[in-house]
Amino acid sequence: MRQPRSNPNVLCRRSFLGFAGAALYASCRPQEPARAAQLRPEAFPISSKDSVAQAGEPQPGSSAGLPRLRITEVKVIVTSPDRNYVLVKILTSEPGLYGVGDATFNGSELAVAEHLEKFIVPLLVGRDPEQIEDTWQYLYRAPYWRSGPVQMSALAGIDSALWDIKGKRAGMPVYQLLGGRTRIGALAYTHASGNDFSQVEEGVRRAMERGFKCVRAQVAIPGLQGTYGIAPARTPGGTSGRTAKPDSLPPVEIFEPGPYLRTIPKLFEHLRVKLGEEIDLLHDCHERLDPIQGARLAHDLEPYHLFFLEDCLRPEYNESFRLIREHSTTPLAMGELFNSLWDCVPLIKEQLIDYIRCDLGHLGGITAARKIANLAELFQVRTAWHGPGDIGPPTHAANVHLDISIQNFGIQEMVFFPDVTREVIRGAPEFKDGYMTVSDAPGLGCDVNEQAAKKYPYRRAYLPTARRMDGSVHDW
């Protein structure tokens, strides 16, 4: 068979490419060790002993054109302006650049402060504060025995302070770093309570006059001693307030499911008759019911069209949300006691709830919460982050930065902080016409006055506890 003739032009091109490739390979070989050095652990220094930053030296992954940045100091500030807060202030090698976060865990403030000071702070000094995801993973996995509210509250404080630094260095509010605005503000709800139906109605009306479109309603249960949510701090226009006298033992409330289950549907019947359907109403069970009781209450509240029924069951009963779903169309919210991303997964994937309402301050901060929000969006579950007075203004600000930057935001709980708290911690979100907003200041927009914080030292304070009428312990 006659062989096809070779094309000399093709051979010349092939030869040229071969020689060029060999030359390029040879020229690259001496540089491989330098490239590999960028991938060694030293590129992610754990402490200042591992790597010393040189002024003006570029760092892989750092902000383009800016000098290498390092964490130089971490301050843990425990203060009690109206109530106890644990704040984190992370200082960097760039003069004047620092971040402020909130690591408050109500009732265990000193445990979080100790965990931060003795364990986490030594791991942070020398690290690049812009490597937020890597730092989050490192601090979460480093203890081996991971998760738990003390560890995750400490991690949340560090995480929010790092986002604050990144925003300040970029000259942008955090919500811009998260993708920018998806809405003008975050729909907010406040609390109204009273000793009887008329007092609750009056509280809801005051909230409406102030601009709220959504109100959570709680009422004292006849015949019982104390009821969750019935306190001056829970009324519209009230402040974050204390839930127990400082330096005292926990107050005890008496709870019985029977009177509670009979009273709450009557409360919402009263409110609908008096207020109509224009105001959205919510109610918090505070994890005090068992699955059958939760299903009964959700069913009995159907005619009153709640925005959602909050935390019917304890986290141990997550699978039992199926039972409630089967017996009611009342929207459900859950998550206040979660302190792990994985606590949320079954409820979201199986669409057993309508709103996920974790606490950013006890879950690991913005980094953890936006992962949950992304998962929830795929299953048509909306967010309703926890926003009580026992977390500080930086966490409330983090809530709203996330709220206004995600698609599947639902609603945001809020409180009004008193003047004494604002003296120490500035930058809480603003409320107007039913919505919460944050400023366009770089970072979270919050700051701490360290001198003012010293005027308000820590004071031991407890949340209430609950017992049944027979004296046995019950969930508060």
Phi and psi in degrees as a GROMACS rama.xvg file:
@    title "Ramachandran Plot"
@    xaxis  label "Phi"
@    yaxis  label "Psi"
@TYPE xy
-74.4307  127.778  ARG-2
-80.556  141.412  GLN-3
-65.978  144.425  PRO-4
-74.114  140.852  ARG-5
-74.5398  146.37  SER-6
-94.5655  110.474  ASN-7
-60.415  -30.2605  PRO-8
-65.7543  -38.4125  ASN-9
-65.5671  -42.3873  VAL-10
-63.1165  -39.8075  LEU-11
-62.8003  -42.5136  CYS-12
-64.5746  -41.4878  ARG-13
-63.5564  -42.1729  ARG-14
-62.957  -43.4938  SER-15
-61.1265  -45.5581  PHE-16
-63.8364  -37.896  LEU-17
-63.9322  -47.5795  GLY-18
-63.5664  -39.8129  PHE-19
-65.0373  -41.3881  ALA-20
-64.003  -41.7928  GLY-21
-64.1796  -41.01  ALA-22
-64.9149  -41.8086  ALA-23
-63.4149  -41.1121  LEU-24
-62.3903  -44.4137  TYR-25
-64.2515  -38.859  ALA-26
-69.559  -25.6599  SER-27
-83.3095  -25.7299  CYS-28
-56.6078  -43.4459  ARG-29
-64.1128  -21.2288  PRO-30
-86.8177  -10.3678  GLN-31
-61.2947  -41.9654  GLU-32
-58.949  -38.669  PRO-33
-65.2498  -40.8228  ALA-34
-65.6952  -41.9597  ARG-35
-63.54  -31.9118  ALA-36
-61.935  -30.5442  ALA-37
-67.6155  -21.3409  GLN-38
-97.4239  -2.95328  LEU-39
-71.7329  162.846  ARG-40
-56.3118  -24.5055  PRO-41
-61.5454  -19.5736  GLU-42
-69.9992  -14.6647  ALA-43
-125.335  66.8162  PHE-44
-61.3843  140.017  PRO-45
-92.7168  -31.0793  ILE-46
-145.493  170.158  SER-47
-65.9248  -17.723  SER-48
-72.7419  -24.6113  LYS-49
-79.9071  -32.5711  ASP-50
-155.3  132.531  SER-51
-106.368  122.37  VAL-52
-72.793  137.037  ALA-53
-100.853  137.39  GLN-54
-58.5946  128.31  ALA-55
78.743  -1.50331  GLY-56
-76.8472  127.546  GLU-57
-68.9306  149.911  PRO-58
-121.179  132.89  GLN-59
-55.4418  126.572  PRO-60
86.995  -6.24066  GLY-61
-82.1945  171.211  SER-62
-60.32  129.678  SER-63
-57.5139  132.689  ALA-64
80.2595  -2.91092  GLY-65
-104.939  150.9  LEU-66
-68.6592  162.381  PRO-67
-59.66  138.896  ARG-68
-116.967  141.262  LEU-69
-137.96  149.988  ARG-70
-77.0508  125.84  ILE-71
-105.307  -26.7915  THR-72
-160.328  147.383  GLU-73
-128.784  119.82  VAL-74
-100.502  135.459  LYS-75
-110.559  117.41  VAL-76
-114.991  116.008  ILE-77
-105.661  122.317  VAL-78
-144.831  158.439  THR-79
-135.108  64.5375  SER-80
-81.4905  90.758  PRO-81
87.7904  -38.4923  ASP-82
-158.044  170.589  ARG-83
-77.7303  137.719  ASN-84
-136.232  147.167  TYR-85
-115.373  117.574  VAL-86
-114.108  150.346  LEU-87
-120.32  130.705  VAL-88
-123.922  114.705  LYS-89
-102.682  118.459  ILE-90
-97.1148  150.499  LEU-91
-124.332  173.596  THR-92
-72.67  -10.2414  SER-93
-88.8954  118.617  GLU-94
-53.7091  129.414  PRO-95
83.4574  -6.23955  GLY-96
-96.7468  116.804  LEU-97
-148.342  165.523  TYR-98
-127.793  149.704  GLY-99
-120.287  130.854  VAL-100
-132.528  169.605  GLY-101
-119.253  124.047  ASP-102
-121.791  31.0808  ALA-103
-72.8673  131.407  THR-104
-130.488  102.771  PHE-105
-55.7825  123.81  ASN-106
92.2779  -16.8718  GLY-107
-131.097  34.791  SER-108
-59.397  -43.3433  GLU-109
-70.7905  -29.9334  LEU-110
-64.5189  -41.1801  ALA-111
-67.1032  -43.9649  VAL-112
-60.0664  -42.6386  ALA-113
-64.4344  -41.8855  GLU-114
-62.0795  -41.2966  HIS-115
-63.6047  -51.9458  LEU-116
-67.8099  -41.4757  GLU-117
-90.879  -24.3049  LYS-118
-115.604  -52.0245  PHE-119
-79.5291  -44.6948  ILE-120
-55.7254  -44.991  VAL-121
-60.3746  -24.4584  PRO-122
-79.5647  -17.8326  LEU-123
-94.2888  -35.7273  LEU-124
-61.7217  125.163  VAL-125
100.383  -15.8066  GLY-126
-77.3349  161.139  ARG-127
-81.0064  116.517  ASP-128
-68.7344  -14.2215  PRO-129
-81.816  -11.9889  GLU-130
-87.931  68.1952  GLN-131
-66.4213  -48.6062  ILE-132
-62.7441  -44.223  GLU-133
-63.7462  -41.7111  ASP-134
-63.6685  -41.5105  THR-135
-60.8452  -48.5272  TRP-136
-62.3582  -41.0861  GLN-137
-64.0789  -47.2696  TYR-138
-70.9968  -29.729  LEU-139
-72.7651  -41.5461  TYR-140
-91.0974  -21.6349  ARG-141
-57.8272  -40.0626  ALA-142
-71.2149  -9.94688  PRO-143
68.5448  -55.3147  TYR-144
-81.1945  89.6399  TRP-145
-93.4527  166.377  ARG-146
73.4734  -167.516  SER-147
95.5082  145.582  GLY-148
-64.9048  -31.2652  PRO-149
-67.7595  -51.94  VAL-150
-60.8342  -44.1768  GLN-151
-73.7414  -29.2471  MET-152
-67.6797  -42.2605  SER-153
-61.7283  -44.6696  ALA-154
-63.048  -37.8992  LEU-155
-62.3045  -40.4744  ALA-156
-62.678  -42.6225  GLY-157
-65.1598  -45.3855  ILE-158
-60.9142  -46.9249  ASP-159
-67.2323  -33.8447  SER-160
-66.7605  -36.7981  ALA-161
-67.4996  -39.51  LEU-162
-64.1848  -35.8439  TRP-163
-61.5509  -44.3816  ASP-164
-62.5374  -46.4293  ILE-165
-60.8162  -42.0557  LYS-166
-64.0704  -42.1401  GLY-167
-65.0225  -40.6325  LYS-168
-68.5441  -33.3179  ARG-169
-81.688  -13.0894  ALA-170
72.7909  27.8409  GLY-171
-132.414  149.673  MET-172
-66.4596  153.492  PRO-173
-57.7145  -36.5384  VAL-174
-60.8252  -27.939  TYR-175
-68.3426  -37.5296  GLN-176
-68.5897  -22.742  LEU-177
-88.978  1.80361  LEU-178
125.5  -5.71789  GLY-179
90.7898  173.656  GLY-180
-68.3117  139.412  ARG-181
-113.131  -6.28481  THR-182
-159.701  161.79  ARG-183
-77.1291  -23.4883  ILE-184
-168.906  172.412  GLY-185
-103.191  117.824  ALA-186
-55.1114  129.418  LEU-187
-120.828  153.04  ALA-188
-127.842  150.822  TYR-189
-118.649  -175.111  THR-190
-113.748  140.755  HIS-191
-131.436  136.685  ALA-192
-146.621  172.454  SER-193
-178.343  169.984  GLY-194
-81.2242  -16.4129  ASN-195
-148.827  177.406  ASP-196
-62.1463  -38.3501  PHE-197
-65.3061  -39.4004  SER-198
-65.9281  -39.4406  GLN-199
-64.0884  -44.5479  VAL-200
-56.9755  -43.237  GLU-201
-62.3456  -41.3393  GLU-202
-63.5319  -40.3777  GLY-203
-64.3033  -41.7777  VAL-204
-62.7025  -40.0684  ARG-205
-63.2956  -39.6383  ARG-206
-64.1712  -41.654  ALA-207
-61.883  -40.0338  MET-208
-64.0621  -29.5773  GLU-209
-80.8683  -9.72437  ARG-210
114.628  -2.40453  GLY-211
-71.7221  137.511  PHE-212
-101.602  -9.73857  LYS-213
-140.717  134.629  CYS-214
-139.829  134.207  VAL-215
-88.4295  130.581  ARG-216
-115.195  129.802  ALA-217
-133.079  146.287  GLN-218
-138.135  149.466  VAL-219
-64.8224  141.577  ALA-220
-94.5257  120.393  ILE-221
-56.1538  136.477  PRO-222
86.8779  -7.3001  GLY-223
-108.849  154.251  LEU-224
-94.6092  105.959  GLN-225
77.0617  145.459  GLY-226
-143.515  136.279  THR-227
-55.1085  136.271  TYR-228
87.4299  -0.36112  GLY-229
-104.494  93.5822  ILE-230
-162.365  158.227  ALA-231
-55.0214  -32.5208  PRO-232
-67.7754  -15.148  ALA-233
-93.5866  0.26348  ARG-234
-91.2182  150.504  THR-235
-58.4597  135.344  PRO-236
85.6796  -8.45582  GLY-237
-73.9717  178.573  GLY-238
-109.521  -175.315  THR-239
-61.7032  -39.77  SER-240
63.3709  171.07  GLY-241
-100.719  149.65  ARG-242
-102.516  -5.67211  THR-243
-156.252  150.758  ALA-244
-66.9472  138.73  LYS-245
-66.4942  152  PRO-246
62.6827  21.0106  ASP-247
-119.785  168.701  SER-248
-79.7011  162.108  LEU-249
-61.0415  135.125  PRO-250
-68.0593  153.204  PRO-251
-113.404  127.523  VAL-252
-105.911  153.124  GLU-253
-107.89  127.444  ILE-254
-126.804  137.764  PHE-255
-135.759  130.516  GLU-256
-65.9754  -33.1898  PRO-257
-58.6175  -60.2049  GLY-258
-58.6327  -37.0334  PRO-259
-62.8058  -47.3963  TYR-260
-67.4872  -26.007  LEU-261
-81.4396  -29.835  ARG-262
-82.1419  -43.1859  THR-263
-63.2469  -43.9372  ILE-264
-60.8571  -35.3364  PRO-265
-66.9252  -36.0518  LYS-266
-58.8318  -48.1714  LEU-267
-74.3491  -26.6834  PHE-268
-62.8559  -44.3081  GLU-269
-60.922  -46.759  HIS-270
-65.1578  -37.9497  LEU-271
-68.8873  -38.9331  ARG-272
-63.7203  -43.0887  VAL-273
-82.104  -32.1474  LYS-274
-111.339  -14.0382  LEU-275
77.2925  -165.321  GLY-276
-98.2872  -1.79029  GLU-277
-72.9722  -27.8175  GLU-278
-94.9783  133.07  ILE-279
-82.4268  133.134  ASP-280
-117.684  144.856  LEU-281
-130.3  163.204  LEU-282
-147.736  142.964  HIS-283
-111.585  118.683  ASP-284
-82.1561  -21.5524  CYS-285
59.9163  39.2029  HIS-286
59.7696  31.6681  GLU-287
-100.423  -1.35746  ARG-288
-107.436  157.093  LEU-289
-92.097  172.838  ASP-290
-57.804  -42.6124  PRO-291
-65.2844  -42.4826  ILE-292
-65.346  -39.6845  GLN-293
-63.1099  -41.6999  GLY-294
-64.3283  -39.8221  ALA-295
-63.2845  -46.8847  ARG-296
-65.3921  -45.5882  LEU-297
-58.8576  -39.7569  ALA-298
-65.8559  -45.5317  HIS-299
-68.4351  -21.901  ASP-300
-90.4019  -5.25839  LEU-301
-51.435  -44.8139  GLU-302
-63.5572  -14.3192  PRO-303
-104.42  4.38396  TYR-304
51.7395  59.653  HIS-305
-66.3879  148.775  LEU-306
-61.926  -48.2155  PHE-307
-163.926  159.748  PHE-308
-103.761  123.297  LEU-309
-98.6748  132.024  GLU-310
47.9559  59.4765  ASP-311
-60.8313  -41.5349  CYS-312
-122.509  158.109  LEU-313
-70.9259  157.945  ARG-314
-56.8281  -27.6505  PRO-315
-62.9282  -19.2457  GLU-316
-102.263  19.9118  TYR-317
-52.0444  -40.9616  ASN-318
-64.1631  -23.9049  GLU-319
-78.0944  -3.94408  SER-320
-63.03  -21.0141  PHE-321
-59.6211  -41.5519  ARG-322
-62.4397  -43.419  LEU-323
-65.1351  -42.7906  ILE-324
-58.3159  -38.6184  ARG-325
-69.2657  -20.2152  GLU-326
-114.842  2.43634  HIS-327
-157.619  151.093  SER-328
-103.968  8.44094  THR-329
-65.0572  126.748  THR-330
-60.5263  143.444  PRO-331
-119.508  142.379  LEU-332
-126.962  146.306  ALA-333
-156.726  148.882  MET-334
139.652  -3.00281  GLY-335
-56.3653  -37.8833  GLU-336
-90.8137  0.788325  LEU-337
-70.8658  140.051  PHE-338
-133.241  20.7996  ASN-339
-141.811  144.208  SER-340
-57.0895  -36.7385  LEU-341
-75.0741  -16.3671  TRP-342
-61.0592  -31.0202  ASP-343
-82.8095  -24.109  CYS-344
-60.201  -50.7976  VAL-345
-61.4796  -42.1927  PRO-346
-63.8762  -36.9209  LEU-347
-74.7275  -49.4391  ILE-348
-61.2676  -36.6974  LYS-349
-91.9668  4.76414  GLU-350
51.5484  44.9655  GLN-351
-86.628  -9.93635  LEU-352
-132.651  165.52  ILE-353
-107.004  -23.5096  ASP-354
-136.722  131.396  TYR-355
-99.996  125.536  ILE-356
-128.154  53.4245  ARG-357
-66.1045  165.342  CYS-358
-101.357  113.914  ASP-359
-56.238  -31.8073  LEU-360
-74.0328  -13.3314  GLY-361
-119.937  4.00958  HIS-362
-111.641  -10.1755  LEU-363
113.616  10.1943  GLY-364
86.6932  -163.065  GLY-365
-61.5385  -41.3193  ILE-366
-58.0613  -43.3395  THR-367
-72.4837  -43.4138  ALA-368
-65.8402  -36.464  ALA-369
-71.5307  -26.0937  ARG-370
-65.3325  -42.3037  LYS-371
-65.0488  -43.005  ILE-372
-61.102  -40.9421  ALA-373
-64.1048  -42.2982  ASN-374
-63.8613  -45.2852  LEU-375
-61.7647  -35.4225  ALA-376
-59.0413  -35.8256  GLU-377
-66.8532  -21.1001  LEU-378
-116.71  19.926  PHE-379
59.164  34.1205  GLN-380
-104.658  134.324  VAL-381
-101.043  165.055  ARG-382
-95.3179  151.904  THR-383
-153.8  64.3221  ALA-384
-53.8116  143.307  TRP-385
-61.6312  133.158  HIS-386
-141.892  56.8681  GLY-387
-87.4301  -176.821  PRO-388
-78.2202  -13.5597  GLY-389
-90.1988  17.2201  ASP-390
-125.135  149.801  ILE-391
-82.1507  170.516  GLY-392
-53.0545  -35.8604  PRO-393
-61.793  -35.1315  PRO-394
-71.2708  -38.9554  THR-395
-61.2606  -40.6387  HIS-396
-64.5012  -42.7185  ALA-397
-60.0852  -40.8563  ALA-398
-51.2339  -51.8418  ASN-399
-72.9915  -36.4565  VAL-400
-57.8401  -39.9164  HIS-401
-73.2913  -42.0918  LEU-402
-53.0159  -45.3255  ASP-403
-86.0197  0.587832  ILE-404
-114.631  -1.21549  SER-405
-112.629  159.639  ILE-406
-80.6461  -36.7516  GLN-407
-99.1833  34.2071  ASN-408
-66.6261  142.894  PHE-409
-113.171  -64.7154  GLY-410
-160.565  158.707  ILE-411
-128.444  122.538  GLN-412
-71.4057  145.402  GLU-413
-148.136  161.243  MET-414
-134.972  164.405  VAL-415
-101.675  124.696  PHE-416
-83.4072  142.053  PHE-417
-74.1775  168.124  PRO-418
-58.0886  -37.6773  ASP-419
-66.6063  -35.2352  VAL-420
-69.6592  -41.7161  THR-421
-67.5414  -24.3866  ARG-422
-63.3752  -37.3929  GLU-423
-90.158  -41.9812  VAL-424
-124.558  111.717  ILE-425
-98.0793  153.374  ARG-426
104.799  15.347  GLY-427
-61.2665  150.327  ALA-428
-58.3444  154.293  PRO-429
-97.7992  150.535  GLU-430
-117.266  134.685  PHE-431
-156.596  128.615  LYS-432
53.5414  38.6562  ASP-433
93.5934  -4.21706  GLY-434
-127.277  149.659  TYR-435
-100.944  143.486  MET-436
-138.064  159.028  THR-437
-118.558  159.882  VAL-438
-75.5608  171.384  SER-439
-93.2855  16.7091  ASP-440
-62.8493  145.596  ALA-441
-58.9316  144.997  PRO-442
79.7654  -149.348  GLY-443
-79.5484  -19.393  LEU-444
85.6566  12.8521  GLY-445
-111.933  159.703  CYS-446
-153.972  163.163  ASP-447
-123.895  134.311  VAL-448
-91.6716  100.505  ASN-449
-65.1514  -35.8911  GLU-450
-66.9227  -41.6661  GLN-451
-66.1512  -35.9382  ALA-452
-60.9263  -34.2796  ALA-453
-65.5402  -21.3868  LYS-454
-74.4261  -14.6334  LYS-455
-125.674  81.0274  TYR-456
-70.685  160.62  PRO-457
-55.3695  139.548  TYR-458
-132.423  127.161  ARG-459
-60.0964  133.42  ARG-460
-151.25  144.615  ALA-461
-118.831  150.995  TYR-462
-73.2424  158.705  LEU-463
-66.2327  164.283  PRO-464
-119.001  170.469  THR-465
-135.074  145.757  ALA-466
-135.317  156.135  ARG-467
-79.3665  170.111  ARG-468
-66.0064  -20.759  MET-469
-84.9573  1.91131  ASP-470
96.2222  -8.4546  GLY-471
-75.9732  150.807  SER-472
-71.4086  139.011  VAL-473
-130.121  163.074  HIS-474
-69.5566  132.139  ASP-475
